[in-house]
C-alpha cells in the first residue's frame, strides 16, 4: 500500500514539475514588523545528557532571550517508525518556553532523514557523479526530488504544522535547513533535467547550436542521446547543469513553503536559513520570493586577526538585498566553531556583544546563537554552544546576558531598521560558476597549484573596500530591472550575461549612472559562449575601447607613476586585457616594456554618465583607492569617511523615523573621534550626544546614537521609492 501511495505521488509530481520547476510559487506574505529584536538560540533538549528543561528555560529568561528555534534536527523523534508520530517530547518544550515568555520558531525536520527511511527506500539517498552513491550516516545525504522522500516529508510537514498552527508561542516556520543540491545526479534528476532542456531549447539542434556541440562531434539530434553530466566538457552544459541544481533547490523550498502556508496560521511567518551567502548552487534570490523574510547563518572567527565585522556585513548586505528588507540571523557563533578542535578561536571579551549589534546594524531583526549548549558527542562536538560541555554559566553567557538586558530596553528602537544605500554591487552566480570552470588565475593544468583569485574573491575585495571606506552597499542581480536608484554600480567580472542585461547597464550609464567595472565583463553570452564580435561586445560604445588580446601575468606588475598613490600596493596581477582606446581615456598604464603600451584602468564619459574599467586584477589597497576616487567624484565620500582606521559605522531609519547611527571599534585599543552627525541620544548609555562631541569607544565596543530629529518626509519618500525599485 505504501509503495502505491509513493508511486501515485511520484506520478503527480512528475506531471506538475517535470518541465517547469518552481514556476508556480505561492505568494510570500508581508514581512512581519516585529515589536522588538528577537534574541535567543537554537535549543535541542533532546540532545541533553540528563533532564534539565526547567533549568535551561530559567537561564535563557535570565539572559534576556526571547526566542528559540526548535525541532529541525530530529525527524527520528517526530516519526520513530514509518507512520507513527510522537509530539509529546516537543509539546512540553514549547509549553515551557511559552510560560517563560520565550517565542518559538519551528523548523521542518527534513534535512536529516531517519534510519528506517533509508533502509526502506534506499533510492532516497543521492547518487552523485560517476555513480558515487551516498550512504547513511551524514545529514543532507538525500535526493530531495525523490518521490519517496517527498511523500514522507509532506506527510510529516502537514502533521507538525497543523499541530502547532494555533499555538500562540509558535511565531514562525523555518523550512528545511541550509539546503543545497547535495550533488544529486540520480536518474530522476537527470530525466527532469532533460525535459527542462526540451522546454528551454525546443529541439536538440537548437541546444547543439547554443552549446557549440559540433566541437568534438558531440552535437545531438535526439533528446535520448543527451549524455549524463558526469563527464561533460561543454561549458554550456556545465552552466546549465548548475542552473538546474539551483532550480531544484528553489523548487524544493518553494514546495515546502507552500505546504507550510496551507496548514499554518496567517500570523506565522515562513523563512529559510541559508548557509551563509553568495552560493554557487543555491539561487537565494529565487528562493526568497517564496519566503516572508530570508534568514542566514553567519559564522566568524573571533579574535583580532580574523574579527573585524567585514564578513558579517558582506553576508548581511547580500541577505538584506534579497527582498530589500529585514532578515533574520538564525545562527551565529555562541563560542568557538568547527567539526574538530583544530580551529577553536573563542571571541575576545566584547566580541560576543559586538557581533549582535553588527547584525542589527545591517538590518537583522533577530540574532540566534547556534546553539544553546555544547554537544557531548558526534560530528559537532566542538561547535560550541552558549553553555560549554559542563552546562554551567560562563564568560559567554555573562556577556550575552548583558546584551540581552540592553536589548530589553532598546530593542524596540533598533528593530525593523530601514537601510538606504547609494552603492550597489552586481552579483552574477552564472559568472561565478562559469569562471570556476574556466578560471583566470590558476597555474597551468599541467602543473602548479591553484591561486586564490576568482570571481568570489573579486566580489569580496570590492565589498571589503567599500566597507573599509564606511560606505554601505546593496547587492543587485542579473534580473534586476532598474539600477537607477543607485548612484554607483560596481560590476565585478560579469563574464556571463545576455544582451538585455548589458543593455540595461549601458542605459543606466547613458542616463547618468556611474559604473566601476572589472575585466572579463561582457565576455560570454548567456550560454557561456565567447561572443564573436570585437570585445567587449555590446559594451564597447559605453566603455569606449576595444581589445583582441589578453594575457595572464606571470608576475605582478606596477602601474606607471603610482597614479593612485598607494606605494608598495601599486601593483596588478593575474590578468591583463590589451585595451585599445576609442573614446575612453587612460587613468593608469602598466609600467613594463611590453605591457606598457596598453592602459590598465580607463574612464569613459557616455551620455550623462561615466564608467571606470579595470582591465586587470588590482591589489586590495589599489581597489580601495580606485573606488574612493569614484565616490569622491560623485559626492559620496562624506563625513563618516574620516573616522579612525578601526571604526566602522552603519546607519538606518528606525520605526520612529529617526536616524540610528552605529559606531563600532573593531580593535583591542580604545579609540576616540569627533561625532560627525546631528544631536541625539546614545541608546546604550542613555545620554545626550552633540555634534563634534568626542566619543570614546572601549576595545571591541559599540555606540548607538538615535538622532533627536525625525527624518524628513522627502528622505522617507526616497527610501520607499528605492525599496520598490529594481525587481
Secondary structure as UniProt FT lines:
FT   HELIX           2..17
FT   TURN            21..22
FT   STRAND          38..42
FT   HELIX           45..47
FT   HELIX           53..62
FT   TURN            63..64
FT   STRAND          67..70
FT   TURN            72..73
FT   HELIX           75..78
FT   TURN            82..83
FT   HELIX           88..99
FT   TURN            100..101
FT   STRAND          103..107
FT   HELIX           115..120
FT   HELIX           122..124
FT   HELIX           129..131
FT   TURN            144..145
FT   HELIX           147..164
FT   TURN            165..166
FT   TURN            168..169
FT   STRAND          170..174
FT   TURN            182..183
FT   HELIX           187..201
FT   HELIX           204..211
FT   TURN            212..214
FT   HELIX           215..217
FT   HELIX           223..225
FT   HELIX           229..231
FT   HELIX           235..263
FT   TURN            266..267
FT   STRAND          269..271
FT   STRAND          273..274
FT   HELIX           284..288
FT   TURN            289..290
FT   STRAND          295..297
FT   TURN            304..306
FT   HELIX           310..323
FT   STRAND          327..331
FT   TURN            349..350
FT   HELIX           351..361
FT   TURN            362..363
FT   STRAND          364..370
FT   TURN            379..382
FT   TURN            389..390
FT   HELIX           395..414
FT   TURN            415..416
FT   STRAND          423..427
FT   HELIX           429..437
FT   TURN            445..446
FT   HELIX           455..468
FT   TURN            469..470
FT   STRAND          473..477
FT   TURN            478..479
FT   TURN            484..485
FT   STRAND          488..491
FT   HELIX           499..510
FT   TURN            511..512
FT   STRAND          514..518
FT   TURN            519..522
FT   TURN            526..527
FT   HELIX           537..539
FT   HELIX           540..543
FT   STRAND          545..547
FT   STRAND          550..559
FT   TURN            560..561
FT   TURN            563..564
FT   HELIX           567..569
FT   STRAND          571..577
FT   STRAND          579..581
FT   STRAND          585..590
FT   TURN            593..594
FT   HELIX           595..597
FT   STRAND          599..606
FT   TURN            607..608
FT   STRAND          609..614
FT   STRAND          616..618
FT   HELIX           620..633
FT   TURN            634..635
FT   HELIX           639..642
FT   TURN            645..646
FT   STRAND          647..653
FT   TURN            655..656
FT   STRAND          658..665
FT   STRAND          671..674
FT   STRAND          680..682
FT   TURN            683..686
FT   STRAND          687..689
FT   TURN            691..692
FT   STRAND          694..697
FT   TURN            699..700
FT   STRAND          702..710
FT   HELIX           713..724
//
